[in-house]
């Protein structure tokens, strides 16, 4: 699939815009705070029904506007460029999603229409920053690949919020807490199993990519660390018993702290190169190479799982990479549609990119450059 065009109304700083895309390379140039990332955000939303920058749908609506609308047209070359229209309308009361004019009942029904991988300078820092960034990476990709994961994650977060609210009040209620524990263990184990399987696949692909980028000098290992992983080889009944026991064991600590101290919301990815934990002891080069390898692995994973190519969004990331890492990223662009934002791109990089369209963005206005 590839984006043929997008129409924006009152979206962020775009009052009204219509942009027709190249099916391969699209480059958006402009100074900071002009709307480059906003445009990429509008395309990302077409894949998951939510932003990669914020959880607040109201942020999508332009200043002093009552609504915002994104409408895109997708083409599928596998089906003689059959077109599909997706529209999302944001209002104060909520959002409405339509595919081919038909209203969807849930945001998760939008999943599997188009697969999108976003890569930004923040992703380059995913290794050295806190575990919440690595959990966000896992959840973002699994929500695309597994719609049921999207649903389970929402259920887990709701129960977690209720459990934490109970822990914060003065009145102790072990009976109700036990009910929350049962639901938390059920949804939490589902998340853990999916994450563990995903990380195994991610490790396999990203380690091969990393080995090539490092010219055979470094071995990358990515491993999932989770509170609910204990006894992973046991049957589901025993796993559930173990998780309930773990939650009960930490109950006094949870009451005193006012929040749930164990579970998938506390999990992490262990990332090492040649046996050294690069989250703490890796060089910037090692951390960036690992992040790049994991992002490129996403593209391959999506292709293997779905048989479709992802659309790649590169938000001001080329300038953050040296020539060697740029080369591997450019190589990955050959089979997918790519959207690149930058304040400027060196002529040498432009020459190495496949032909496409170049645009200038200024104050929410998009102009095609020749």
Number of C-alpha atoms within 10 A of each C-alpha: 23 23 24 19 18 21 18 21 20 21 26 21 20 22 18 14 17 15 17 15 22 19 19 20 20 20 23 27 22 18 14 14 13 19 22 27 20 20 24 21 20 25 23 22 16 25 23 25 21 18 20 15 10 10 9 9 16 18 15 24 23 17 13 7 14 12 20 25 22 22 22 22 17 21 18 16 12 9 9 8 13 11 16 17 17 21 22 20 18 22 17 12 8 10 16 17 23 17 17 11 11 10 13 13 11 12 18 20 14 21 20 16 15 21 24 24 20 21 20 16 16 12 19 22 18 21 27 20 14 12 18 15 18 20 18 15 16 18 19 17 21 20 20 23 19 17 18 16 20 21 15 18 20 13 16 23 16 12 18 21 15 13 22 19 13 20 23 15 11 9 8 12 11 13 9 11 18 16 12 19 21 17 16 24 23 18 20 25 23 18 23 21 13 15 22 18 11 17 17 14 15 22 20 14 18 27 21 15 23 26 17 15 19 16 9 11 11 17 19 25 22 20 15 18 17 18 19 25 19 13 13 14 9 11 9 13 8 13 20 19 12 18 25 19 13 18 23 16 11 13 20 12 13 19 18 10 13 17 18 20 17 17 22 25 20 14 19 20 21 16 23 23 21 11 11 14 14 20 21 13 13 17 12 14 12 20 23 23 23 31 22 24 26 23 22 23 22 21 21 18 22 20 14 11 10 12 10 19 20 24 25 25 23 21 21 21 18 22 15 13 17 11 12 11 19 18 15 16 18 15 13 15 19 13 11 18 22 27 25 22 27 20 14 14 16 8 8 8 14 11 9 12 14 14 12 14 18 19 19 19 21 16 15 19 18 21 15 14 11 6
